[in-house]
Amino acid sequence: MRHRQQNYWRRLVVHEVPTSTLICGESLMAQYTCAGLGVLLTDYDYYDGTQHWCYLITPAGSVSDLVSPPDTFGALQTPTVESAEQISFGCYGTNDRWTLTVNTAGFWSFHPAHITCRWNRFMFAKRYLTLAWTKGSAWSFPNEHPSH
């Protein structure tokens, strides 16, 4: 049985040359440069929700780290650059915010929060990306007809 994201793996292209690196996602939501490394935010919108991935890419086109927040029902809102090392974003349908931080030196951590937002070979690897969640206020549909 194929995993649902296998249909949306894409070959990474660096300087117009395809690499052997595969990344998940049906669309590239954002692309940034932090300390000479690339940060890619991708997503895959399936029937019951949306999954997002945050990749740290070396200049040679290999993946140094990968983190993924839990699946949501909304697409990624436009990310905000907070600093040279931080990007924050939210998803439609919630007021929660996620802050992605790049640590170029990397660090080792086996904290459950660091392990559960990674999969396969990144689960027990050195951490270069951290993802922090800030709970927002309750979300509701905007009023279509404002009262006077």
C-alpha positions in Angstrom: 0.0 0.0 0.0 1.4 3.4 -1.0 1.5 6.2 1.5 -0.8 9.1 0.5 2.0 11.6 0.0 4.0 9.3 -2.4 1.8 10.6 -5.2 3.1 14.1 -4.5 6.8 13.6 -4.2 8.7 16.0 -6.4 12.3 16.0 -7.5 14.2 19.0 -6.1 15.7 21.3 -8.8 18.8 23.4 -7.9 20.1 26.0 -10.4 17.7 24.5 -13.0 19.3 21.0 -12.6 17.2 18.2 -11.2 18.8 16.5 -8.1 18.3 13.1 -6.7 16.5 14.6 -3.7 12.8 14.0 -3.4 10.6 16.3 -1.4 6.9 16.0 -0.4 4.2 18.4 -1.5 2.0 19.2 -4.4 2.9 22.9 -4.2 5.7 25.1 -3.0 4.2 27.6 -0.6 7.3 29.7 0.2 11.0 29.7 -0.4 13.6 31.6 1.7 17.4 31.8 2.2 18.7 31.7 5.8 22.5 31.8 6.4 23.2 30.4 2.9 20.7 27.5 3.2 17.4 27.2 1.5 14.1 26.9 3.5 11.2 25.4 1.5 7.6 25.3 2.8 5.5 22.8 0.8 2.0 21.4 1.3 -0.3 18.6 0.2 -4.0 19.2 0.3 -5.9 16.0 0.6 -9.7 15.5 1.1 -9.6 15.5 4.9 -7.0 18.2 5.5 -3.6 19.6 4.5 -0.2 18.5 5.4 2.8 20.9 5.5 6.6 20.3 5.3 9.4 22.6 6.2 12.7 21.6 4.6 16.3 22.9 5.1 18.2 22.5 1.9 22.0 22.7 1.4 23.5 24.6 -1.6 24.2 21.2 -3.1 20.5 20.3 -3.0 20.4 17.8 -0.2 18.0 18.0 2.8 19.7 18.8 6.1 16.5 18.7 8.2 12.8 18.3 7.8 10.0 19.2 10.3 6.2 19.0 9.8 3.4 20.5 11.9 0.3 18.3 12.5 -2.2 18.2 9.6 -4.7 21.0 9.5 -7.9 21.7 7.6 -6.7 24.9 6.1 -4.0 26.0 3.7 -0.9 27.8 4.7 -1.3 31.6 5.2 1.4 33.9 3.8 4.5 33.4 6.0 6.1 36.3 7.8 9.9 36.7 8.1 10.5 37.5 11.8 14.3 37.6 11.6 17.2 36.2 9.6 16.6 32.9 11.4 12.8 32.8 12.0 9.7 32.5 9.8 6.2 32.4 11.3 3.1 31.2 9.6 -0.5 30.1 10.3 -3.2 28.2 8.5 -6.6 29.2 7.4 -9.3 28.0 9.8 -7.2 28.6 12.9 -5.5 31.6 14.7 -2.6 29.4 15.9 0.9 30.4 14.8 3.9 28.3 14.0 7.5 29.7 14.3 10.2 28.0 12.3 13.7 28.7 13.5 16.9 27.8 11.7 19.9 26.9 13.8 22.9 26.6 11.5 25.2 25.0 14.1 22.6 22.3 14.8 22.0 20.5 18.1 21.1 17.0 19.4 17.7 16.5 21.0 15.6 13.5 21.7 12.7 15.5 23.3 9.4 13.9 22.2 8.3 17.2 20.6 11.4 17.2 18.4 11.0 13.6 17.4 7.2 13.6 16.7 7.4 16.4 14.1 10.0 14.4 12.0 9.9 11.2 10.2 12.2 8.6 8.7 15.9 9.4 8.7 15.4 12.8 10.4 13.8 11.4 13.5 17.1 10.8 15.3 19.3 13.2 13.4 20.9 16.5 14.4 18.4 19.3 14.6 18.8 22.4 12.4 15.1 23.4 12.4 12.8 23.9 15.3 9.1 24.4 15.1 7.2 26.1 18.0 3.5 26.4 18.3 1.6 29.3 19.7 -2.1 28.8 20.5 -4.3 31.5 19.1 -7.8 32.6 20.0 -10.8 30.6 18.8 -11.4 30.9 15.1 -14.7 31.8 13.6 -16.0 32.7 10.1 -15.8 36.4 9.4 -19.1 38.3 9.4 -20.4 38.7 5.8 -22.8 41.4 6.7 -21.4 43.7 9.4 -24.0 45.1 11.7 -24.2 48.9 12.1 
